[in-house]
Amino acid sequence: MLAVAEQFLPRIRRNEPMSRHTSWHVGGPAEIYFTPSDRTDLAAFLRDVPANVPVCWVGLGSNLLVRDGGISGVVISTQGTLDRLERVGPDTVYGEAGVACARIARQCIKWGLGPAEFFAGIPGTLGGALAMNAGAFGGETWRHVVEVETIDRRGGEHRRTASDYRVSYRHVEPPVAEEWFLGARLRFEVRPPEHRSEVTELLERRKATQPIGEWSCGSVFTNPPGDHAARLIEASGLKGLRIGDASVSLKHANFIINHGAATAADVESLIGRVQSEVERAHGVRLHPEVRMVGQTVEERR
Ligand SMILES: Cc1cc2nc3c(=O)[nH]c(=O)nc-3n(C[C@H](O)[C@H](O)[C@H](O)COP(=O)(O)OP(=O)(O)OC[C@H]3O[C@@H](n4cnc5c(N)ncnc54)[C@H](O)[C@@H]3O)c2cc1C
């Protein structure tokens, strides 16, 4: 059993089911699940984790498929912590990694800054949005990043500018491995006071076209250049395809739904099946947007 210093015990849970922390509601246990009280606590904890113990980060788990055997080592969660959000200049805001994207959207509207409405429909944290370059309705996280603060495995903090990262569609390549986001400075345009917010309109558009409210991870695959993953999946006749209690959504073909009792293995098998069927029908290999972590039950044995 992994030893943890006494000072951290109130904030760790052992064998914590990750199904409680992912929007698919699947996933085996995290060996150690740690929610830091603040950055100092986080840095001290990281310094204490032996170098050979794997470290995994989770925000709101809205883009994560955790396998049924769970995650060995340490999971660091920013859910409900590291959530400071403030305006730091006429057109600039600072957010910590645990701030919910929806809050950034709401607050920017109040501050007369934009365009930040796209954040409203992303059910994750700023940390997750930075890791994924999350985007919607033409907006994208990294278009607004001026600078990020990161923390490394030894608890050392760093400041990096946006140009230190190679960023593309749903892809962010950090300059060094094993450095995670603590926060970011984001720049927006100053909006005239009469500027009408489009949030309600965007959320309604989303509700009309996506299975919002069901257990999913949003879009499973990235769109291939010049096409849409949903179109290819639908054209391959895969809407409604089911493995166990997981199925391809009838409303939006790029969503996979857990109907209540799906396992991560069901979801992963369905992802593989969709990939091979689309490739067979259209010659296009779809790439998962969702991050898959952890071990299968067989690997865990
Ligand atoms: C209904 C629904 C709709 C969605 N719509 C969209 C959409 O329109 N556009 C879009 O882009 N996405 C969408 N998503 C996917 C998801 O919300 C985004 O990818 C989001 O940015 C993930 O944030 P998170 O905090 O949940 O990250 P998690 O799912 O917890 O983690 C995602 C990745 O980020 C890493 N990570 C998390 N926090 C940090 C950190 N602080 N530092 C470093 N790495 C970190 C994790 O290790 C993991 O690799 C949707 C999901 C759902 C369920």
The ligand as an SDF file (V2000), in Angstrom:
LIG
                    3D

 53 58  0  0  0  0  0  0  0  0999 V2000
  -22.0690   16.8720  -22.5680 C   0  0  0  0  0  0  0  0  0  0  0  0
  -20.6450   17.2320  -22.9080 C   0  0  0  0  0  0  0  0  0  0  0  0
  -20.4050   18.2020  -23.8660 C   0  0  0  0  0  0  0  0  0  0  0  0
  -19.0830   18.5450  -24.1920 C   0  0  0  0  0  0  0  0  0  0  0  0
  -18.8740   19.5180  -25.1420 N   0  0  0  0  0  0  0  0  0  0  0  0
  -17.6120   19.8850  -25.4380 C   0  0  0  0  0  0  0  0  0  0  0  0
  -17.3530   20.9230  -26.4120 C   0  0  0  0  0  0  0  0  0  0  0  0
  -18.2610   21.5280  -26.9560 O   0  0  0  0  0  0  0  0  0  0  0  0
  -16.0770   21.2160  -26.6880 N   0  0  0  0  0  0  0  0  0  0  0  0
  -15.0300   20.6040  -26.1020 C   0  0  0  0  0  0  0  0  0  0  0  0
  -13.8720   20.9310  -26.3830 O   0  0  0  0  0  0  0  0  0  0  0  0
  -15.2280   19.6120  -25.1940 N   0  0  0  0  0  0  0  0  0  0  0  0
  -16.4820   19.2460  -24.8520 C   0  0  0  0  0  0  0  0  0  0  0  0
  -16.6880   18.2490  -23.9370 N   0  0  0  0  0  0  0  0  0  0  0  0
  -15.5250   17.5290  -23.3600 C   0  0  0  0  0  0  0  0  0  0  0  0
  -14.9630   18.1220  -22.0790 C   0  0  0  0  0  0  0  0  0  0  0  0
  -15.9450   18.8670  -21.3690 O   0  0  0  0  0  0  0  0  0  0  0  0
  -13.7490   19.0180  -22.3230 C   0  0  0  0  0  0  0  0  0  0  0  0
  -12.7080   18.2990  -22.9460 O   0  0  0  0  0  0  0  0  0  0  0  0
  -13.2010   19.6410  -21.0350 C   0  0  0  0  0  0  0  0  0  0  0  0
  -12.2190   20.5830  -21.3550 O   0  0  0  0  0  0  0  0  0  0  0  0
  -12.6160   18.6140  -20.0630 C   0  0  0  0  0  0  0  0  0  0  0  0
  -12.4030   19.2650  -18.8250 O   0  0  0  0  0  0  0  0  0  0  0  0
  -12.3490   18.4520  -17.4670 P   0  0  0  0  0  0  0  0  0  0  0  0
  -12.0190   19.3950  -16.3790 O   0  0  0  0  0  0  0  0  0  0  0  0
  -13.5800   17.6550  -17.2950 O   0  0  0  0  0  0  0  0  0  0  0  0
  -11.1060   17.5140  -17.7560 O   0  0  0  0  0  0  0  0  0  0  0  0
  -10.9750   15.9570  -17.4450 P   0  0  0  0  0  0  0  0  0  0  0  0
  -11.9540   15.1970  -18.2780 O   0  0  0  0  0  0  0  0  0  0  0  0
  -10.9930   15.7210  -15.9910 O   0  0  0  0  0  0  0  0  0  0  0  0
   -9.5140   15.6930  -18.0170 O   0  0  0  0  0  0  0  0  0  0  0  0
   -9.2620   15.7960  -19.4220 C   0  0  0  0  0  0  0  0  0  0  0  0
   -7.7480   15.7850  -19.6350 C   0  0  0  0  0  0  0  0  0  0  0  0
   -7.1890   16.9610  -19.0670 O   0  0  0  0  0  0  0  0  0  0  0  0
   -6.1760   16.6230  -18.1190 C   0  0  0  0  0  0  0  0  0  0  0  0
   -6.2150   17.6330  -17.0580 N   0  0  0  0  0  0  0  0  0  0  0  0
   -7.2550   17.9700  -16.2570 C   0  0  0  0  0  0  0  0  0  0  0  0
   -6.9030   18.9670  -15.4340 N   0  0  0  0  0  0  0  0  0  0  0  0
   -5.5990   19.2500  -15.7060 C   0  0  0  0  0  0  0  0  0  0  0  0
   -4.6420   20.2030  -15.2030 C   0  0  0  0  0  0  0  0  0  0  0  0
   -4.9660   21.0680  -14.2400 N   0  0  0  0  0  0  0  0  0  0  0  0
   -3.4050   20.2020  -15.7380 N   0  0  0  0  0  0  0  0  0  0  0  0
   -3.0620   19.3480  -16.7120 C   0  0  0  0  0  0  0  0  0  0  0  0
   -3.9050   18.4380  -17.2410 N   0  0  0  0  0  0  0  0  0  0  0  0
   -5.1510   18.3970  -16.7430 C   0  0  0  0  0  0  0  0  0  0  0  0
   -6.5400   15.2310  -17.6390 C   0  0  0  0  0  0  0  0  0  0  0  0
   -5.4160   14.5480  -17.1160 O   0  0  0  0  0  0  0  0  0  0  0  0
   -7.0560   14.6130  -18.9350 C   0  0  0  0  0  0  0  0  0  0  0  0
   -5.9860   14.1840  -19.7350 O   0  0  0  0  0  0  0  0  0  0  0  0
  -17.9980   17.8940  -23.5680 C   0  0  0  0  0  0  0  0  0  0  0  0
  -18.2550   16.9170  -22.6000 C   0  0  0  0  0  0  0  0  0  0  0  0
  -19.5640   16.5940  -22.2510 C   0  0  0  0  0  0  0  0  0  0  0  0
  -19.8120   15.5690  -21.1860 C   0  0  0  0  0  0  0  0  0  0  0  0
  1  2  1  0
  2  3  1  0
  2 52  2  0
  3  4  2  0
  4  5  1  0
  4 50  1  0
  5  6  2  0
  6  7  1  0
  6 13  1  0
  7  8  2  0
  7  9  1  0
  9 10  1  0
 10 11  2  0
 10 12  1  0
 12 13  2  0
 13 14  1  0
 14 15  1  0
 14 50  1  0
 15 16  1  0
 16 17  1  0
 16 18  1  0
 18 19  1  0
 18 20  1  0
 20 21  1  0
 20 22  1  0
 22 23  1  0
 23 24  1  0
 24 25  2  0
 24 26  1  0
 24 27  1  0
 27 28  1  0
 28 29  2  0
 28 30  1  0
 28 31  1  0
 31 32  1  0
 32 33  1  0
 33 34  1  0
 33 48  1  0
 34 35  1  0
 35 36  1  0
 35 46  1  0
 36 37  1  0
 36 45  1  0
 37 38  2  0
 38 39  1  0
 39 40  1  0
 39 45  2  0
 40 41  1  0
 40 42  2  0
 42 43  1  0
 43 44  2  0
 44 45  1  0
 46 47  1  0
 46 48  1  0
 48 49  1  0
 50 51  2  0
 51 52  1  0
 52 53  1  0
M  END
$$$$
